[in-house]
């Protein structure tokens, strides 16, 4: 697989990371090398092996009781908000 | 039955699949201990997990899992012993994590089925593709401040069950029937309150058209329809729009559309946005959800009787028509009310009173059966008074009106207003005699063969007894006396 400039630009856009045009080529090369390194895994025969979705071998998902144990801490929640109004976060207008 | 759309160039078939987001009934959120309750002050039902503060870890709510499994069992669906939570990545201000925790390739519930009862007694099986658990997003408020959007995270992280149907629906009416039936089943199961106004049940519709027998056409997704009536209207409009587009030589563009209920149209929602690329991957904060056989069977053992079974039992046990049984079984509260009235009584009479007088009264007042001013026990007592001859059906309706007004029981109203039916032969005979004495002309007509004139005499007797005479006895005595 080879990563080109436009793919890097698209990935950056999806991740909402601003990448200057002049850095795209360099990043494409780096990402290409990383992917090439990971592609060595393709050499392993995985026929009949279920996809692994977790690496926590032998552990099981913890469940929580259905009880209200949190909330009512609006000041904490809004503490880092650049702007708040009537208990809401304020963000630039998002029009659909 | 597929209702075909008549276009200028021939017939078109409508293909619909629905995605319903149903909020699972729980106290707390899917992955945090904040309340899942509706209507609180902004950002007061938010934990540091819901606000996606760094380092916070999600822990699943056992009740949300149970509700999803219960819903799956109620829809006769496969329950997956292992399912996986994935991150669905996108940016929006009401999604602080930058991803929604959902289930993609391995949902908790697999294929199931809903049977629709269509008009004319026809039934249609509609496939359920899957049900998965996921987090709701927060709420964006656009109309408070002209330059900004305000964000309330109370809903962020509330547990949703996304119930996806196969593209098996063929008309707006079938889609409406599906949504109504699904809502009824969820409410029976107690897994979702089905409140579409408050948004605890929301529906997206995938709509496309094709020539009958041909492959599927390009679909549009209509988002967030919030009532069954709007769903029907939105689909009908969208189908017509697509047919007109294709017939005028244009193409349907796959996109998300919004239903504008005020103008009755659908309009394009995010044409400028780039195509979605959610880049799903398993959430590393959560291990797979594994369910044991015992766990699933334990939930199965507590399933209530569901609408289809209840309807069949009402037909078999009470001798109701399919239609009446369907109406009474559609809502759990109505079914329970009916059975409380019918127990030990004439079930047909109970059914008539509940679906006739009671439903009429509730509709006029705009109240639900839970808030009925007349309880099942009082309605039963009223029917007893008809059965034992104390009240005629006509007077019983007046008594029922008084019960609605005052909330009092039938017997005390009958007592106070002196409405007891007159079944005393002497009193009725006296009234009949008076009517005959005052109607020489009518007597001659009756004896001349005009039997319809009997109604005039009945009217006279009823007037004289303020409607309280036992109608059957009045008829008998009149015929005897006039015939003699």
Interface residues (C-beta under 8 A of the other chain):
Chain A: X13 X14 X16 X53 X54 X56 X59 X60 X61 X62 X63 X64 X65 X66 X67 X68 X69 X70 X71 X72 X73 X74 X76 X77 X78 X83 X85 X86 X87 X88 X89 X90 X91 X92 X93 X94 X95 X96
Chain B: X26 X27 X28 X32 X33 X34 X35 X41 X42 X43 X44 X45 X46 X47 X48 X49 X51 X59 X60 X61 X62 X63 X64 X65 X84 X89 X91 X92 X93 X106 X140 X141 X142 X144 X145 X146 X147 X148 X149 X150 X151 X152 X153 X258 X269 X270 X274 X277 X279 X282 X284 X286 X287 X288 X289 X290
